Amino acid sequence: MILQFSVSNYRCFRGRAILNLAASSQDKALSDNCITTDLPGLSSKRWIKGVALYGANASGKTTILEAMCALSEIVQTSAQMTDPKEPIPQIEPFALCPGDPSMPTAFAVAFVAEDVRYEYRVAATQERIWHESLRAFPKKVEQLWFSRDWNAESNRYIWTPDRPTGFQRDQQLEGYTLSNMLFLSKAVASNRTELEPVFRWFKERLRFLDLSVRSRLSMAFTFNQIKEHSQIHGRIVELLRHADLGVTGAHVIEDRPPDYEEIKRLYDNMPAEARDRLLKDRWLKPELAHRATGGANLPLPWDSESAGTHRLFGLAGLWLDILANGYTVLVDELETSMHPLMVRELLRLFFSEKENPKGAQILFTTHNPLLLDATLLRRDQVWFTDKDENGEAFLYPLTDYSPRKGESLVRGYLAGRYGAVPFVPSGLLGSFAAHETLTKSEKESYE
């Protein structure tokens, strides 16, 4: 579970952007949208199960999610570094301020792994890690497990504390950690098991789904769940059936091409094991049965299904797996190729105590104002991104505007009351404002 994330000097964010998932103590609405924890020092504290990120195109919505993914990638791949001169590819500093290119990009995340709260911080340029620290809270009192800071004057790292509580220092391992490598990753690769819950949270508990038009959602996960008759096969069919797509069943069929025998002969000279591996599952496809006239179930060719059906099919297995395991998922452009009511129902699964018993969380970007519904999202679940005249993005919550009870958030958002919408008063080609200044006769001749 993620509690808070911050980033600075990353892509369009120059200053520090903080995303806080603490639920407002003043807001008693939609209690099922919150997770109540019993963490030491945070007893009975509530955290929201989902965050909706709104903003104009290129305002930084996706960048917030990508910053989390960048930190996760560094953690997972850092131990593979063997060349101290190799740049850290995930570091992409703010590009519109060339005067100080050496300023580090900084990440900080507070999260819960295996019922323990942690805070992990990293500041880095492409050349080196400038700061790295990990704090643990197995009890109320903070335990600083390790902290390393680059000292440019002495050309070495300063490690603290000398005798950390809950963690044993290994000065030899510290010395083996390259300047472009995270100590967390190096230590886990060296079998420091006490750090594994932190590493596993980044690698296994944090998921990213790109549903935007620039990506193609793989159907492999859902397909394999159906093919292998997994425990969630029936749940996948149930989800598709309730989605009002007319679907009554999902199966796997083999759809061989007409020239299959000729293709197979091309592999006759190969060893049997290699041939079977190449041909296995090559022509398998999903097939959905639909409700037909008279109550019959009629299968339709997969290629004849709509883009929305393909998208929901690919998402169904992943969605149910996330809920079953309590993952934290980052979703870019959730509504792509899906009806707003379908998106709403997918979110309601996250906010249901019954369907989400392990406290899965979702952070998603969207342009859909219809989700700004007081019966679906709490006000502390809505965040915005916007840019100033210098191209710097900033992040802020809806609660900064203290919207009145009963206020239409949809109308307020579309009217620009909260910012985070495109500002195009003259139209995309700049012609509308000029048109308004024409005389009546000029307008008639222009039209």
LUMKOL-860880 format. One record per residue (C-alpha): residue in one letter; x, y, z; residue number from 0. Coordinates in Angstrom, 1 decimal, padded with zeros to 4 digits. Layout:
SITE  zake       x       y       z  gudren
SITE     A       X       Y       Z     NUM
...
//
This chain:
SITE  zake       x       y       z  gudren
SITE     M   000.0   000.0   000.0       0
SITE     I   001.3   003.4  -000.9       1
SITE     L   000.9   006.3   001.6       2
SITE     Q   002.7   009.2  -000.1       3
SITE     F   004.9   009.9  -003.1       4
SITE     S   006.9   012.9  -004.1       5
SITE     V   009.2   013.9  -007.0       6
SITE     S   011.1   016.9  -008.1       7
SITE     N   013.2   017.9  -011.1       8
SITE     Y   011.7   015.1  -013.2       9
SITE     R   010.5   015.9  -016.8      10
SITE     C   007.9   018.7  -016.5      11
SITE     F   008.1   018.9  -012.7      12
SITE     R   010.9   021.3  -011.5      13
SITE     G   009.7   021.9  -007.9      14
SITE     R   008.5   019.2  -005.6      15
SITE     A   005.2   017.5  -006.3      16
SITE     I   003.6   015.6  -003.4      17
SITE     L   000.8   013.1  -003.7      18
SITE     N  -000.6   012.3  -000.3      19
SITE     L  -003.1   009.4   000.0      20
SITE     A  -004.1   010.1   003.6      21
SITE     A  -007.9   010.3   003.8      22
SITE     S  -009.4   013.5   005.2      23
SITE     S  -010.4   013.2   008.8      24
SITE     Q  -013.2   015.7   008.2      25
SITE     D  -014.8   013.8   005.3      26
SITE     K  -017.0   010.9   006.4      27
SITE     A  -018.4   010.1   002.9      28
SITE     L  -017.8   006.8   001.1      29
SITE     S  -016.0   005.1   003.9      30
SITE     D  -015.6   002.0   001.7      31
SITE     N  -013.2   004.1  -000.4      32
SITE     C  -010.8   004.1   002.5      33
SITE     I  -008.4   001.6   004.1      34
SITE     T  -008.1   001.8   007.9      35
SITE     T  -004.7   000.7   009.1      36
SITE     D  -003.4  -000.4   012.5      37
SITE     L   000.2   000.6   011.9      38
SITE     P   002.5   001.6   014.8      39
SITE     G   002.2   005.4   015.3      40
SITE     L  -000.7   005.5   012.7      41
SITE     S  -003.4   003.6   014.6      42
SITE     S  -006.8   003.9   013.0      43
SITE     K  -005.4   006.2   010.3      44
SITE     R  -007.3   006.0   007.0      45
SITE     W  -005.9   006.0   003.5      46
SITE     I  -007.7   006.3   000.2      47
SITE     K  -008.0   003.3  -002.1      48
SITE     G  -007.8   005.4  -005.3      49
SITE     V  -006.7   008.7  -006.8      50
SITE     A  -008.0   010.3  -010.0      51
SITE     L  -005.5   012.6  -011.7      52
SITE     Y  -007.1   015.2  -013.9      53
SITE     G  -005.4   017.8  -016.1      54
SITE     A  -005.0   019.1  -019.6      55
SITE     N  -002.9   017.3  -022.2      56
SITE     A   000.8   017.5  -021.4      57
SITE     S   000.1   018.9  -017.9      58
SITE     G   002.0   016.2  -016.0      59
SITE     K  -000.7   013.6  -015.1      60
SITE     T   001.1   010.7  -016.7      61
SITE     T   004.5   012.0  -015.5      62
SITE     I   003.5   011.5  -011.9      63
SITE     L   002.8   007.8  -012.6      64
SITE     E   005.9   007.5  -014.8      65
SITE     A   008.0   009.0  -011.9      66
SITE     M   006.9   006.1  -009.7      67
SITE     C   007.7   003.6  -012.4      68
SITE     A   011.1   005.2  -012.9      69
SITE     L   012.0   004.8  -009.3      70
SITE     S   010.7   001.2  -009.4      71
SITE     E   012.9   000.5  -012.5      72
SITE     I   016.0   001.9  -010.8      73
SITE     V   015.4  -000.3  -007.8      74
SITE     Q   014.9  -003.4  -009.9      75
SITE     T   017.8  -002.9  -012.4      76
SITE     S   020.4  -001.0  -010.4      77
SITE     A   022.3  -004.1  -009.1      78
SITE     Q   023.0  -005.0  -012.8      79
SITE     M   025.3  -002.0  -013.2      80
SITE     T   028.9  -003.1  -013.8      81
SITE     D   030.4   000.1  -015.2      82
SITE     P   030.6   003.1  -012.8      83
SITE     K   030.5   005.5  -015.8      84
SITE     E   027.2   004.1  -017.2      85
SITE     P   024.5   006.7  -016.9      86
SITE     I   021.3   006.0  -015.0      87
SITE     P   018.7   006.0  -017.9      88
SITE     Q   015.6   006.6  -015.7      89
SITE     I   016.8   010.1  -014.6      90
SITE     E   015.2   012.7  -016.8      91
SITE     P   015.6   016.2  -015.2      92
SITE     F   013.4   019.2  -016.0      93
SITE     A   014.5   020.3  -019.5      94
SITE     L   013.4   023.9  -019.5      95
SITE     C   016.0   025.2  -017.0      96
SITE     P   019.4   024.7  -018.7      97
SITE     G   021.1   026.9  -016.1      98
SITE     D   021.5   024.1  -013.5      99
SITE     P   021.7   020.8  -015.2     100
SITE     S   023.5   019.1  -012.3     101
SITE     M   020.5   019.5  -009.9     102
SITE     P   019.5   015.9  -008.8     103
SITE     T   016.2   014.4  -009.5     104
SITE     A   014.6   013.4  -006.1     105
SITE     F   012.1   010.7  -005.3     106
SITE     A   010.5   009.8  -002.0     107
SITE     V   007.9   007.2  -001.2     108
SITE     A   006.2   006.1   001.9     109
SITE     F   004.5   002.6   001.7     110
SITE     V   003.5  -000.5   003.6     111
SITE     A   005.2  -003.8   002.9     112
SITE     E   004.4  -006.9   004.9     113
SITE     D   002.6  -004.8   007.6     114
SITE     V   005.6  -002.5   008.1     115
SITE     R   005.7   001.1   007.1     116
SITE     Y   008.8   002.3   005.2     117
SITE     E   010.1   005.6   003.8     118
SITE     Y   012.6   005.4   000.9     119
SITE     R   014.3   008.4  -000.6     120
SITE     V   016.6   008.7  -003.6     121
SITE     A   018.2   011.8  -005.2     122
SITE     A   020.3   011.2  -008.3     123
SITE     T   021.7   012.7  -011.5     124
SITE     Q   022.4   010.5  -014.5     125
SITE     E   026.0   010.2  -013.3     126
SITE     R   025.6   009.2  -009.7     127
SITE     I   023.4   008.7  -006.6     128
SITE     W   023.6   011.8  -004.5     129
SITE     H   021.4   010.6  -001.6     130
SITE     E   019.8   007.3  -000.6     131
SITE     S   018.1   006.5   002.7     132
SITE     L   015.6   004.0   004.1     133
SITE     R   013.5   004.4   007.2     134
SITE     A   011.5   001.7   008.8     135
SITE     F   008.7   001.9   011.4     136
SITE     P   008.2  -001.6   012.9     137
SITE     K   007.3   000.3   016.1     138
SITE     K   006.2   003.9   016.7     139
SITE     V   009.8   005.2   016.7     140
SITE     E   011.5   005.8   013.4     141
SITE     Q   014.5   003.5   012.6     142
SITE     L   017.0   005.0   010.1     143
SITE     W   018.4   001.8   008.6     144
SITE     F   020.9   003.5   006.3     145
SITE     S   021.7   006.8   004.7     146
SITE     R   024.3   007.7   002.1     147
SITE     D   025.2   011.2   000.9     148
SITE     W   027.9   012.0  -001.7     149
SITE     N   030.5   014.5  -000.5     150
SITE     A   032.0   016.3  -003.5     151
SITE     E   034.8   017.7  -001.5     152
SITE     S   036.1   014.4  -000.1     153
SITE     N   035.0   012.5  -003.3     154
SITE     R   033.3   009.8  -001.2     155
SITE     Y   030.0   008.8   000.4     156
SITE     I   029.1   009.6   004.0     157
SITE     W   027.2   006.7   005.5     158
SITE     T   025.0   007.1   008.6     159
SITE     P   024.1   006.1   011.3     160
SITE     D   027.1   004.3   012.7     161
SITE     R   024.9   001.8   014.6     162
SITE     P   021.5   001.7   013.1     163
SITE     T   018.6   000.1   015.0     164
SITE     G   017.0  -002.9   013.3     165
SITE     F   019.7  -003.1   010.6     166
SITE     Q   023.3  -004.2   010.7     167
SITE     R   025.8  -002.2   008.6     168
SITE     D   028.2  -003.9   006.2     169
SITE     Q   031.0  -001.5   005.3     170
SITE     Q   032.5  -003.9   002.8     171
SITE     L   029.2  -004.1   000.9     172
SITE     E   028.9  -000.3   001.1     173
SITE     G   032.3  -000.1  -000.5     174
SITE     Y   031.3  -002.4  -003.3     175
SITE     T   028.2  -000.2  -004.1     176
SITE     L   029.0   001.8  -007.3     177
SITE     S   028.2   005.5  -007.4     178
SITE     N   025.5   004.9  -010.0     179
SITE     M   024.0   002.0  -008.1     180
SITE     L   021.4   001.9  -005.3     181
SITE     F   022.6   000.3  -002.1     182
SITE     L   019.1  -001.2  -001.6     183
SITE     S   019.5  -003.2  -004.9     184
SITE     K   023.1  -004.1  -004.2     185
SITE     A   022.2  -005.4  -000.7     186
SITE     V   019.3  -007.5  -001.9     187
SITE     A   021.5  -009.0  -004.6     188
SITE     S   024.0  -009.8  -001.8     189
SITE     N   021.3  -011.7   000.1     190
SITE     R   020.5  -009.1   002.8     191
SITE     T   017.1  -010.6   003.4     192
SITE     E   015.8  -007.9   005.8     193
SITE     L   015.6  -005.6   002.8     194
SITE     E   013.7  -008.0   000.6     195
SITE     P   010.2  -006.7   001.6     196
SITE     V   011.2  -003.3   000.3     197
SITE     F   012.6  -004.6  -002.9     198
SITE     R   009.7  -006.9  -003.5     199
SITE     W   007.2  -004.1  -003.0     200
SITE     F   008.8  -002.2  -005.9     201
SITE     K   009.1  -005.3  -008.1     202
SITE     E   005.9  -007.3  -007.3     203
SITE     R   003.4  -005.1  -005.5     204
SITE     L   003.6  -002.0  -007.7     205
SITE     R   002.0  -002.5  -011.2     206
SITE     F   001.7  -000.2  -014.2     207
SITE     L  -001.0  -000.4  -016.9     208
SITE     D  -000.8   001.9  -019.9     209
SITE     L  -004.3   001.9  -021.4     210
SITE     S  -003.6   005.0  -023.6     211
SITE     V  -004.1   004.9  -027.4     212
SITE     R  -000.4   004.8  -027.9     213
SITE     S  -000.2   001.4  -026.3     214
SITE     R  -001.7  -002.0  -027.1     215
SITE     L  -003.0  -003.8  -024.0     216
SITE     S  -001.8  -007.4  -024.1     217
SITE     M  -004.5  -010.0  -023.8     218
SITE     A  -002.0  -012.7  -022.7     219
SITE     F  -002.7  -012.7  -019.0     220
SITE     T  -006.5  -013.0  -019.4     221
SITE     F  -006.0  -015.5  -022.2     222
SITE     N  -003.8  -017.7  -020.1     223
SITE     Q  -006.2  -017.6  -017.2     224
SITE     I  -008.9  -018.9  -019.4     225
SITE     K  -006.7  -021.4  -021.2     226
SITE     E  -005.4  -022.9  -018.0     227
SITE     H  -008.9  -022.8  -016.3     228
SITE     S  -007.5  -020.9  -013.4     229
SITE     Q  -009.4  -019.9  -010.3     230
SITE     I  -010.4  -016.6  -011.8     231
SITE     H  -011.7  -018.0  -015.1     232
SITE     G  -015.2  -018.0  -013.9     233
SITE     R  -014.8  -014.5  -012.4     234
SITE     I  -013.6  -013.3  -015.8     235
SITE     V  -016.7  -014.7  -017.5     236
SITE     E  -018.9  -013.2  -014.8     237
SITE     L  -017.3  -009.8  -015.3     238
SITE     L  -017.8  -009.9  -019.1     239
SITE     R  -021.3  -011.1  -018.7     240
SITE     H  -022.3  -008.3  -016.3     241
SITE     A  -020.6  -005.7  -018.6     242
SITE     D  -023.7  -005.8  -020.9     243
SITE     L  -021.7  -007.0  -023.8     244
SITE     G  -024.0  -010.0  -024.4     245
SITE     V  -021.2  -012.4  -023.5     246
SITE     T  -022.2  -015.7  -021.9     247
SITE     G  -018.9  -017.6  -022.0     248
SITE     A  -015.2  -017.4  -022.9     249
SITE     H  -013.2  -020.2  -024.4     250
SITE     V  -009.9  -020.9  -026.2     251
SITE     I  -010.0  -022.3  -029.7     252
SITE     E  -007.4  -023.3  -032.3     253
SITE     D  -007.8  -021.4  -035.5     254
SITE     R  -005.3  -022.9  -037.9     255
SITE     P  -004.6  -021.2  -041.2     256
SITE     P  -005.6  -023.0  -044.5     257
SITE     D  -002.0  -023.8  -045.3     258
SITE     Y  -001.2  -025.2  -041.8     259
SITE     E   000.0  -028.6  -043.1     260
SITE     E   002.4  -026.9  -045.5     261
SITE     I   003.7  -024.7  -042.7     262
SITE     K   004.1  -027.7  -040.5     263
SITE     R   006.2  -029.5  -043.1     264
SITE     L   008.7  -026.6  -043.0     265
SITE     Y   009.5  -027.7  -039.4     266
SITE     D   009.8  -031.5  -040.1     267
SITE     N   013.6  -031.5  -040.1     268
SITE     M   013.7  -029.8  -036.7     269
SITE     P   014.1  -031.8  -033.5     270
SITE     A   010.7  -032.7  -032.2     271
SITE     E   011.1  -030.7  -028.9     272
SITE     A   012.0  -027.5  -030.7     273
SITE     R   009.3  -028.0  -033.3     274
SITE     D   006.6  -028.6  -030.7     275
SITE     R   007.8  -025.5  -028.8     276
SITE     L   007.5  -023.3  -031.9     277
SITE     L   004.1  -024.7  -033.0     278
SITE     K   002.5  -024.9  -029.5     279
SITE     D  -000.3  -022.4  -028.9     280
SITE     R   000.7  -020.6  -032.1     281
SITE     W  -002.9  -020.5  -033.5     282
SITE     L  -004.8  -020.4  -030.3     283
SITE     K  -007.3  -017.6  -029.9     284
SITE     P  -010.0  -016.5  -027.4     285
SITE     E  -013.6  -017.0  -028.4     286
SITE     L  -016.5  -015.3  -026.7     287
SITE     A  -020.0  -016.8  -026.7     288
SITE     H  -022.9  -014.4  -027.0     289
SITE     R  -026.6  -014.5  -026.2     290
SITE     A  -028.5  -015.2  -029.4     291
SITE     T  -032.2  -015.4  -030.5     292
SITE     G  -034.1  -018.0  -028.6     293
SITE     G  -031.6  -018.1  -025.7     294
SITE     A  -028.9  -019.9  -027.6     295
SITE     N  -025.2  -019.2  -027.1     296
SITE     L  -023.5  -018.3  -030.3     297
SITE     P  -019.7  -018.0  -030.6     298
SITE     L  -018.4  -015.1  -032.7     299
SITE     P  -015.0  -014.8  -034.4     300
SITE     W  -012.5  -012.9  -032.2     301
SITE     D  -011.7  -010.4  -035.0     302
SITE     S  -015.3  -009.4  -035.2     303
SITE     E  -015.4  -008.3  -031.6     304
SITE     S  -015.3  -004.5  -030.9     305
SITE     A  -012.2  -002.6  -029.7     306
SITE     G  -014.0  -002.0  -026.5     307
SITE     T  -014.7  -005.7  -026.0     308
SITE     H  -011.0  -006.5  -026.8     309
SITE     R  -009.9  -003.8  -024.3     310
SITE     L  -012.2  -005.1  -021.5     311
SITE     F  -011.2  -008.7  -022.1     312
SITE     G  -007.5  -007.9  -021.9     313
SITE     L  -008.2  -005.9  -018.7     314
SITE     A  -010.5  -008.3  -017.0     315
SITE     G  -007.9  -010.9  -015.9     316
SITE     L  -005.4  -008.3  -014.8     317
SITE     W  -008.1  -006.3  -012.9     318
SITE     L  -009.3  -009.3  -011.0     319
SITE     D  -005.7  -010.5  -010.2     320
SITE     I  -004.9  -007.0  -008.8     321
SITE     L  -007.9  -007.1  -006.6     322
SITE     A  -007.2  -010.7  -005.5     323
SITE     N  -003.6  -009.9  -004.4     324
SITE     G  -004.0  -006.3  -003.1     325
SITE     Y  -001.6  -004.7  -005.5     326
SITE     T  -001.1  -001.0  -006.1     327
SITE     V  -001.7  -000.3  -009.7     328
SITE     L  -000.9   002.8  -011.8     329
SITE     V  -003.2   003.2  -014.8     330
SITE     D  -002.7   005.7  -017.6     331
SITE     E  -005.9   006.9  -019.4     332
SITE     L  -008.3   004.4  -017.8     333
SITE     E  -011.3   005.3  -020.0     334
SITE     T  -009.7   004.5  -023.4     335
SITE     S  -012.1   002.6  -025.7     336
SITE     M  -014.5   002.1  -022.8     337
SITE     H  -017.9   003.6  -021.9     338
SITE     P  -017.8   006.0  -018.9     339
SITE     L  -020.3   003.7  -017.0     340
SITE     M  -018.0   000.7  -017.6     341
SITE     V  -015.1   002.7  -016.1     342
SITE     R  -017.3   003.6  -013.2     343
SITE     E  -018.1  -000.1  -012.5     344
SITE     L  -014.4  -001.1  -012.7     345
SITE     L  -013.6   001.5  -010.1     346
SITE     R  -016.5   000.4  -007.9     347
SITE     L  -014.8  -003.0  -007.6     348
SITE     F  -011.8  -001.3  -006.0     349
SITE     F  -014.0   000.6  -003.6     350
SITE     S  -015.9  -002.5  -002.6     351
SITE     E  -015.1  -004.2   000.7     352
SITE     K  -016.3  -007.5  -000.7     353
SITE     E  -014.4  -007.4  -004.0     354
SITE     N  -011.3  -005.8  -002.7     355
SITE     P  -010.7  -007.5   000.7     356
SITE     K  -006.8  -007.0   000.6     357
SITE     G  -006.8  -003.3   000.1     358
SITE     A  -005.7  -002.9  -003.5     359
SITE     Q  -005.1   000.7  -004.6     360
SITE     I  -005.5   002.4  -008.0     361
SITE     L  -003.9   005.7  -009.1     362
SITE     F  -005.2   006.6  -012.6     363
SITE     T  -005.2   009.5  -015.1     364
SITE     T  -008.4   010.5  -016.8     365
SITE     H  -010.1   013.3  -018.8     366
SITE     N  -013.6   012.0  -018.0     367
SITE     P  -015.5   014.6  -015.9     368
SITE     L  -018.4   012.2  -015.3     369
SITE     L  -016.3   010.4  -012.8     370
SITE     L  -016.4   013.5  -010.6     371
SITE     D  -019.4   012.1  -008.9     372
SITE     A  -019.9   012.3  -005.1     373
SITE     T  -021.4   008.8  -005.2     374
SITE     L  -018.2   007.4  -006.7     375
SITE     L  -015.2   009.5  -005.6     376
SITE     R  -014.5   011.3  -002.3     377
SITE     R  -013.2   014.8  -002.8     378
SITE     D  -009.8   013.9  -001.3     379
SITE     Q  -009.5   011.3  -004.1     380
SITE     V  -009.4   014.0  -006.8     381
SITE     W  -006.0   015.6  -007.8     382
SITE     F  -005.1   018.0  -010.6     383
SITE     T  -002.0   018.8  -012.6     384
SITE     D  -001.4   022.1  -014.4     385
SITE     K   001.5   024.1  -015.9     386
SITE     D   002.6   027.7  -015.4     387
SITE     E   003.8   030.2  -018.1     388
SITE     N   007.4   028.8  -017.7     389
SITE     G   006.3   025.2  -018.5     390
SITE     E   006.7   024.0  -014.9     391
SITE     A   004.0   021.5  -013.9     392
SITE     F   002.5   021.4  -010.4     393
SITE     L   000.2   019.0  -008.6     394
SITE     Y  -002.6   019.9  -006.2     395
SITE     P  -005.7   018.3  -004.6     396
SITE     L  -009.3   019.3  -005.2     397
SITE     T  -009.6   019.9  -001.4     398
SITE     D  -007.4   023.1  -001.9     399
SITE     Y  -010.6   024.7  -003.3     400
SITE     S  -012.9   023.6  -000.4     401
SITE     P  -015.8   022.9  -002.8     402
SITE     R  -019.2   023.4  -001.1     403
SITE     K  -021.3   020.4  -000.1     404
SITE     G  -023.6   019.7  -003.1     405
SITE     E  -021.5   021.7  -005.5     406
SITE     S  -021.4   020.2  -009.0     407
SITE     L  -017.8   019.1  -009.4     408
SITE     V  -018.4   018.3  -013.1     409
SITE     R  -019.6   021.8  -013.9     410
SITE     G  -016.9   023.4  -011.8     411
SITE     Y  -014.2   021.4  -013.5     412
SITE     L  -015.4   022.1  -017.0     413
SITE     A  -015.8   025.8  -016.2     414
SITE     G  -012.1   025.9  -015.2     415
SITE     R  -012.8   026.7  -011.5     416
SITE     Y  -010.1   024.3  -010.4     417
SITE     G  -007.7   024.9  -013.3     418
SITE     A  -006.3   021.8  -015.0     419
SITE     V  -008.2   022.3  -018.2     420
SITE     P  -007.0   023.6  -021.6     421
SITE     F  -007.1   027.4  -022.2     422
SITE     V  -008.0   028.0  -025.8     423
SITE     P  -010.2   031.2  -025.8     424
SITE     S  -009.4   031.9  -029.5     425
SITE     G  -009.8   028.4  -030.8     426
SITE     L  -007.1   026.0  -031.9     427
SITE     L  -006.3   028.1  -035.0     428
SITE     G  -006.8   031.4  -033.2     429
SITE     S  -009.6   032.5  -035.5     430
SITE     F  -012.6   032.6  -033.1     431
SITE     A  -011.7   035.7  -031.2     432
SITE     A  -010.9   037.6  -034.4     433
SITE     H  -014.3   036.5  -035.8     434
SITE     E  -016.1   038.0  -032.9     435
SITE     T  -014.6   041.5  -033.7     436
SITE     L  -016.1   041.6  -037.3     437
SITE     T  -019.1   043.7  -038.1     438
SITE     K  -022.4   042.1  -039.0     439
SITE     S  -021.8   042.6  -042.8     440
SITE     E  -018.3   041.4  -042.5     441
SITE     K  -019.4   038.3  -040.7     442
SITE     E  -022.1   037.6  -043.4     443
SITE     S  -019.5   037.9  -046.2     444
SITE     Y  -017.0   035.8  -044.2     445
SITE     E  -019.5   033.1  -043.7     446
//
